[in-house]
Amino acid sequence: MKNIKRILALVFTATMLVSLAACGKKTETAKNAIKDLVTYETQAREIEDWNILHSQNATDFYVTANLVSGLGASDKNGQLIPAIAESWSTNDDATVWTFKLRKDCVWVDKDGNEKAKITSADFLCGLEWVLNAKKNENANTSMATEMINGAAEYNELTNNMSDEEALALTWDNETFKKMVGISTPDDYTVVYTMVSPKPYFYTVATYSCLYPASPAQVTSMTAEQFRAITWETMWYCGPYLIKSFVDRNEKVYVQNPKWADAANHSRFDSITVKMVDSTDTAFTLYQSGDVDFVELTESQMKTIQGTDNEKFLSEKLPTKYSYQIHFVYNKNKTDGTPDKNWNTAIANEAFRLAWYYGLDLTNFYKRTNAINPLKCENDFYTMKGLVYTSDGTEYTDLVRKELGLGNYNGTSMVRYDKAKFEQYKAQAMKELSALGVTFPVVADYYIAASSQTALDTANVLKDAFSEFLGDDFVKLNICTYTSSLAKEVRNPQLASIFINGWGADYGDPQNYLGQETFGDKNAYYSVVYSRINDFYENESAAYSKELIASYKEYTELVKAADQIVNNLDERYKAYAKAEAYLINHAFVIPCYYNITWQLTKINDYSKPNPMYGIVGDHYYVDWETNAEGYTTADYDELAKRK
């Protein structure tokens, strides 16, 4: 266990230093600082779920992480800092983790009226709610059931109960307290017992599965009412309250007057988030001074270059999300019947590998980054910078080695290989024609109907399919939804592909690779997007057997890696092998990193910048701003100081 102890010692040293810094005087407000921030999101990214325990979507957390605090938060260096927990520690083998809570945290309603104190009971209540299958609908259970002793058993127990029995269980029921590895020695101490050594468990402190819920509020509502809380009915304990909300129009935040950590951090007096139909609208709003930043499209960049405003262009930091092309293996037609042509084609490995090697996305990347498009190339499933080996090697470099990929060269996509593409295309067309598949195979891709920017980007992607894969092979069919991607497209299984990003919930590769495992009801992408388990249940044709066998082998590789707990270097090497297997079989195709250009009055380098958790760069605390706007030279200087 020496390796774990050494790593933990470093973690605790850093944590102690961060805790001391967090208790110091908050940063002085700059002369030109913005007090009332105005920003924007596109309407397709509107919040759909206000319950932080139930949601699993980043667009929801962008909002709710500002309204409800957890055990920990993150600073601009991506380091974990105290929130409701003022300190944390573990035993020698990282099987027991103890969090000490501060004593001045309270819940308030939307008007700032105090409703209850926050004690250790709130974390019992929150975890029981998450694990109770009939309360939280098995949302957000994956981390808790993988890590906390007895959590999986309690989740399964409630899953097998009648609704009436499970819903009758409260946070202090004896079954939960005896079965699940969470205890509260006193009102301000929470202790978690692991199923096995978890040296990274402290990083889960910033994810919503460990967030608190007030017993007073939970017991005053039915399970359905609490699950469906809104900004008007929820209780707050974070830095902000919602003053007003108009769906797909505007939301306004104001300071929570009883946020316990107010003395240690700076906040805006108010934040207005305008919901726009497209980035073109946002660009117009920035030009008129009505929002304080705007991400730029390729066409907008061309408009600015060569003008006086060119000096204000700045390249954003990459977000923590690794974006992939996710295949749907059990797709339906719009009439609800299975799309046999697509389902048969996508089960074929050669068909998928033709996409992997043949799809040159350079022009697609230009829609995100017109100046340095290939900076956006992503060749991995796990986001860069999540974890490092003991010698400082970044984890995805291990994956790169397993894949045999070259390094980024800035001139062409690293994985593009025309010869391999032609080989796999010919193989796929021969094998699939024998199974009755007709070509071109139609891939339905959905975008928001109201977004011209999304349509323009989708057309660039469609052109890439046509140019590099060939109109005789695959045809990208651009479809639209009106308001909810989940309700209109994902749930009825109408899309062939999604382009979606995953940001880590905690600091370990398991959180990425575990989302794609086979047969696990908590594997988010397998259950919600790829529908690989449904494919297995509903399809008995011979063509499905190879795909399922490969998925099972990948799943065993992930499980084996997760069992390595006493040597993190070996753990990461094992995960790298599993990730390479995932990519070599093209279960998903790594797509891009979100590195855009912008006009901004916000210093991105001052924002929280973690590679895990829900407290990210939309957490409106300690931001530095300049009402006059930042120039390219300003950002170059900020990058040097980082």
N, C-alpha and C positions, 0 to 999 in steps of 0.2 A: 504493500500500500504506500510505499515511499513516494511514488510519483503523484498520487492523489494528495498526499499531505503537503508536498512541496507546492503544488498548484494552489491548493486551498490557502496556504500561508500567504502566497502572493495576492490572492483574491482578498483576504481579510486585511492585509496591509493597505491595499488600494482602497478598500471600503472604508477603513478607519480614516484615511486621509480625506476621502470624499465627504464623509460625514462631518468632519471638522470644518471643511470648506463650506458645506451647506449651512452650517450654523453661524457663519460670519455675516457681516453686513452685506446687504444686497447691493448690486451694481448701481452706480450713480446713473441717473437718466441723462442721456446726451442732450445737448442744446436743441438739436433739430429732430429729436425723437418724436415719433408718432404716438399720440395718446389714444386715439380712436382709430383702430385699424379697420380698413375695408378691404376684404379679399373676395375670392369667388371660387365656386366649383361648378362644373357642368351639371346639368339637370340629371344626367344619367348616374351621377355619383351622389344623389340625395340619400340621406339617412332613411333606412326602412325599419330599423329595430332599435328602440331606445333602451332596451334591457341589456346591460353590459354583460350579464351572465349568460344570456341566451344567444346573442349575436356572434357570428364568426366572420363578419365582413369588415374589411379595413375601412370602408367608407362610413360605416357606423362608428367605428372606434375613433376616427378622426374627430368626431363630435363628442362621444361619451367619455373618452379619456380625459377631456377637459372638465367634465362634470362630476365624475366619481374617481376618487383616488384609491389606489391599491397599496400593497405593502411597500413597493418601491417605484421610483421613476428613473429617468435617464437624463444625463447632462449632455452638453454639446460635444463631448469626446466619446459619447456612447457608453459611458460608465454608469453602473447602477448607483443611484443615490437614494437616501431615505425618503419615504413618504409617510404612510401611516406607521410603518415599522421604522423605529429609530436605529435599530441594529439587528444583526443576524449572525448566527454561528452554527457550527456543526460538530458532531463527535468525530473521532479519529477516522472512521471509515465512511463518512458521509452518508450514513443511513438514518440519522436523526438530525433534523434542522429546526432550530429555535429562532423565532422572531419576537423581539421585544417591541411592543407598541408604545407610541407616545400617548399621553393621557389627556390631550386637549383637542381631540378630533370629534366633530359632531356632524350629525345629519341635519340638513335644513330643507325646507320646501322651496318652491320656485321663487318665493318672495323673500327668502332669507330668514324665515322664522325657524328657530331651533326646534327640532322634533325629537332627537334622542342623542345620547352619547354613543361613541363608537368604542366597543370593548372587544375582547377576544370572542365573545359570543357571536358577534357579527360575522366572524370568519367561519365559525361552525355552521351558522345559518346559510352563508353563501355556498359553502362546499356541499352541504346536504342538498341544497336546491339544484346545484349543477349535476350531482350524481343521481338524483331521483329522476328516473327515466320518464315518469308520468308528469313531472313538473316541467323539466327543461327539455323534454323531447330528445334526449341523448345529445344535445348540443354541448360543445366545449368539454366533453368528457375524456378525450384522448390522452391528454397529458396527465390528468389526475389518475386515471385508471392504469396508465403505464407506470406511474411513479409511486403513488401513495398506497401504503399497505391497506388491503381490504377494500379499496375504492372500486375496483372492477367487480368484486363480489357483491357489493351493495348496489351498484348500478344494475347488475344482472338480476339481483333479488327484486328490485322495484320494477324492472322490466317485465318480470314474470307475475307480478301481483296484478290484481284488478285495479282499475283506475281508483276506485273508492278506497281501497286499502293503501295504495301508495300515496295518494294525496292526503290521507289522514296523518301520515308521518310528519312530525315537526322536527326542527333542527335539534331538539334536545331528547329525541327518542332514544331509548336504550339500545336498540338494534344498531343504529348508526354509531353511537358513541363506543360501543363494544367492538364493532366490526371494522370501522375505518380508522386509519392511523393518523388521527388528528386529536390533540388534547389541549386543554387550556388550564394549566396549573393555577393561574390567577386571571384577573380581569384584563391584564395587559401583557400576557404571554401566550403565544400560539406555537405548538410543537407538532411537526409533521414527521411521521415515521415512514421510511421508504420500503419498497418491496426488495430493494437491493441497493448497493451504493450508487448514489446519484450526485457526483461532484459538481454538477451544473444546476442543481435544483434551485439555488438562490436566484438564478436568472429567470425562473418562472414567476418570481415576485412581481414582475411587470406585466404578467398576462392575466386575462380576465377570469380564468377558471379559479383563481385564488382570491378574487375580489370579494369584498364584504357585502352582506345584505342585512338590513336592519330587521331583527326579529319582530320589532314593534310594527313595522310596515308590512312584512310578509304575513304575519298572523291576522292583520286587519283586512286582508284581501283574499279572494279566492285565488287558486293557482293561475287560472286563466287571466284574471285581472292583473296579477303581478307580472306575469309573462308579457302582457301587452301594455305595460306602463308607457306613458308618453312624457314629454317634457313638462306637462302640467301636473301629472300625478306622481312622477318619480321623486325620490329624495336625493339630495346632492351632498357631496362632501369634498368635491374637487375645487380648483381655483376659480371656476366660473359657474354662473347660472344662465339659463336661457330666459331672456326677457320676452322675446316674441319669436314665433315660427310660423311661416306660411310655406306649405309644402311646394317644393320646386320653384320657390320664389326668393325667400330670404329668411335667414335666422340671425338673431342678435344675441350676443353674449354680454353679460355684465359681470363685474367682480362679485364673487361670493364673499360677503362681509365677514363670514366666520370660518374662512379657510385657515386651517391651523398653521400652515407654512407661509403665511403672507409676509411675515417679517424677514424672511430669508430670500425672497424672490421678487422680481419685478413682474408686473402684469399690465396689460392695456386697461384703460378705463372701460372701453367697450370694444367689441369686435362685431362687425357686420359681414356676413357671408352672403354674397349675392349668387343666386343660382341662375346660370346663363345657359342658353341653348347651344352655344358653341364658343370656341376660343376666339372666333371672329368678333363676337359680341364683347368678350372680355377685352380684346385688343382695343376696341372702340372706347370702352369704359376707361381703360388706362390712359388713352390719349386725351380724354376729357377730364382726367383727374379724379374719376369716380371710384377707382380701385387702386391699391397700392403695389400691385405687381401683376405681371401677365407672362405666362409661358407662351413662347412663340412657335408658330408653325413655320414650315418651309417658306410659304408664300409671304408671310409677315416679315420673315428675316430679309427676304429680297427687297421688300418695301423699305426697310430701314437702312440697309446697307447703302453707303454712298450719301447718306443724309447727315445732318448735324446730330441726330439721335444715335448714330452708330457707336459713338463713344460710350453710350450707356448700355450696350449689350454685355451680358455676363452669362457664363456657363454655369448652370446649376450643379450642385453636388448630386451624385447618383442617389436615388432613393434606395431603401433597403429591400426592394422587391426584385426578385428574379422572375422574369416573364417567360412563359412557355406557350407553345401551341398545344393545347390539350385536345386529344381526340375523344369523341363520344363513340363507344363501342356498341351501344344499344340504342340507336336513334330511331325515332318515329317520324312518319310523314305527318302532314298537317291534319289528316283525317284520323290520326291516332294509331294507325297500323304500322308495323315495323318497316323500316326502310331497308329492305333486304339487299338491295344493290350496294348501298353504302356499308352496311354492317358486314357484308361478306368481304368487301374490298379492304376495309380498315383492319380486319383480322389478319390480313396477309402481311407478313413482315417485309417482304421485298417492296410492296406498295408503300409502306411507311418509310423504309430506308431510301427510296427514290426521292421522297420529299426531303429527307434529312440531308442528303448529299447534293441534291439538285436545285434547291430553292435558294437563289441569291437574293438576299433581303436588303441590299445596299440602298436602293431607292426608297424602300419602306423605312429604313432608318433615317433617311433624310427628312422624313416628315416629323421626326422627333428632334434630330440634330443636323441642321443643314450644313454646318461648318465642319464638324468632325463626325460624320455619320457612323463610321465603323467603330467609334468608341462605344456605340450602343450594342455591338455584337455580343451575344451571350451564347456560350458553348456549354453551360452547366445547368444543373437543376438547382443546386444550392447557391445562395448569394455569396459573392466574394466578401471576405472580411468577417465572416461569422466566427470562425475559430482558427487557431494556429497550433502547430505542433511545438514541442519544447524547444526546437532549434529555430523557431520563428517562421517556418514554412506555412504559407497560407493554404488552407484546406483545398481549395479548388485547384491549386497547382498539383496536388496529389491526383485529383481526378483527371487533369490534363495529361499527366504522365500515363495513367491507366488507359486513356483513350488514344494515346499516341498522337495528340494534336500539337501543332506548332504554336508559336506565340503570336499575339496580336502584332500585325505589321502595318496597319493603317492604310493599306492599299487594296486589300481584297479580303473576303471572308475566309477565315481560317479553315472551316470545315468543308467549304464548297469543293466538290470533286466531280467534274463533268463525266469522266470515264466511269466512275462508280455509279453515278446517276443513270447513265445510259444502260449499264449492266442490269441494275435493279429494275428499271422501268420495263425493259424487255422481259425480264423474268416475271415480274408482276402481271404484265398483260397476258402472257402465255398461261400462267397458273390460274389467273382469275377468269379468263375467257373460258377455260375448261369447266369452271364452276357456274357459268352462265352470267357472269357479270358483264354489263354493257358499258362501253366507253363512249365519251368521257364520263368518268365517275363525277357526279355532282356533289360538291361540298357546300352545304348551306352555312353561311356565316352571317350572324345577326349583329346589327348596329342600331343605335337609337335613331328613330325616324326623324327627330327634330334637329339632328346635328349635321350641318353641312361639312364640318371638319371631319367627322367620323366617316361620312360618305366619301370625301376626297381621299382620305387615308385608305379606306377599303378599296377604292378604285386603283390606287397605286399597288396595293397587295394583289388585286385581281390581275393587273398587268404583269406582275412578277410571276404569278402562276402560269399565265399564258406564255410568257417569254421563255421561262426556264423549265417548266414541267411539260408544257405543250398542251394545246387545245384538244389534242387527240387522247390525252391521258386523264387530266383533271380539269374540271371547270369550277371556279369559285363563284358561287351564287350568292349575291349580296341581298340579304333579307332585312326587314326592319321590325322593331317592336315599339310600342307606344310609350310605356312608362316604366314597366318593371321587367328587367331581364329574367329575374328568377321566376316570376309567376307566368310570364308569357312565353318564355323560351326554355329555360333550364329545367323547370319542373315537368313540363310536358315532353321534354327530350326532343326538341325540334332541330337543334343545331348539330352540325357535323363536327365543328371545331369551335373552341373558344380560345381567345388569346387572353391569358389571365396571369396575374403575378401572385407570388407567395412571399410574404415577409415572415421571418422566423418569430415564433412565439417565445422561444427560449434559446439559449446559446449552445446548441448541439445539432449535428446533422440529422439526428433522428427526427427532428421536427419537420424537416423537409421531406426526407425519403419515406417516412412513415405515412405520409398522406397518399401514397400511391400503392400501398400494399394490398394484396388480394385477400378477400374473406374477412376483413376487419371492418366492423360497422362504424368505427371511429376514424377510418382513413378518409379524410375529407374529400379529396379529389376522386378517389375510387368510388365513393358513394354518391357524391353530389354531381360530379361532372362526367367522368369516363363511363360510369355505370357498368364497370367490368364485372361486378358480381351479378348484376341482372343479366348481362350477356351470357354468363355461364349457366344461369338457371333457365334461361329461355331458349338457348340455342344448343342443339345436340349434333349439329352437322360436323363432319370431320374437320372442316377448315378451322373450327374454333379450338380444337384440341391443342395445337401447337402454341397458340397465343396463351391459353390458360396455363399450360405447362411452364412457359417462360415466366409468366406472372408469378407462379408459385415458387419458381427457383429464385427470382428476384426477392420475393418476400422472405425466403429463408436466409438469403444473404443479409438482409436488413436486420432480421432477428438475431443472427449470429453476431453482427457488429454491436448490437445493443447489449449483448451479454458481456462484452469486454469492458470492465469497469475499473480495473486496477492499473491500466496503462493507457492513458489518453492517446499517445502516439499510435499505438496499435489499433485502438478504437477508430481513429480517424482514417487509418489506412484501410481498415475493413469496410468502412462506409464508402470510401473512395471506390473500392471495387464494386460495391453494390450500385453506386451511382453510375459508374461506367457501364454496368450491365443494363441499367434502365435506359441509358442513352444509346448504347450500341444496338438495342432491340427497338429503339424508337417508339417506346410506349408513349412518350411525349417528345416534343422537339423544342429544345432551348431556343428562345426567340430573341429577346432584347433586354437591355437595361434602360431605365428611364433617365437619360441624361439630356436635358433640354437646355435651350437658351431662353433668356428672359429679359424683360425690363423690370427693375425692382427697386423698391425703397426699403427692402428687408435684407439684413445680413444673414444669409443661409448658414454661415459658419457659427452663428450664435445659437442656432436652433438645437434642440435635442437631436442627436444623431446615432441612435442605437441600431444595431443589426438584428435586434430581437425585441419582443414585447409589443404592447399596444401604445406605449407612450413614445410617439415618434415626432416627426417634423411638423405635425399639425397640433402639437401641444404648445399653446400660446403663452409660454412662461419664459422669462429671461431673454426675449428676443431683442436684438439691437436693430434700430431702424434709423433711417435718414430721410426726412421729408423731401429733400432735394433730389433723392435718387442716387444709386451707386453706379459708378462708371466701371468700364472694363479694367482700368488701372486700379481702382479701389479693390476690385475682386482679386486681381493678381496679387495685391499686397496682402489681402486677407488670407489667401491661400498659402502664402509664404509663412505667415504667423501660425498657421494651423499646426 
